[in-house]
Amino acid sequence: MDIFRIFHLQCARRLPALPGSHPCSRLHGHSFKVELVVTGDLDPVLGWVLDFADVEAAWQPIHAALDHRCLNDIDGLDNPTSENLAVWLWRELKPALSGLSAVTVMEAHDSGCTYRG
């Protein structure tokens, strides 16, 4: 069974690999929506896969590290595309969420990516 939790980040970034004529090569901001999916067996006693509070606890250090910051200043995010951010989030969260099965990063209401490790 899958459970999910949605979180939000307000971040600035620039995409340095793009030509200077591309608008995303300049510093700009996003209201990212991040969905974390955890897969596991339904506990027959507790009736859940994982306590949502455990997902929240794993997210808190990520939120503290990224929210209201420039992603380019974060180790490992020198080219912070949504795709690279999803991979970075996976690497940071997987040790705390062993059942993590997908990370979706949406940079706008109609565009994003999903990484499944």
Secondary structure, DSSP 8 states (H G I E B T S, - for coil): -EEEEEEEEEEEE--TTS-TTSGGGS-EEEEEEEEEEEE----TTT-SSS-HHHHHHHHHHHHHHHTTEEGGGSTT-SS--HHHHHHHHHHHHTTT-TTEEEEEEEEETTEEEEE--
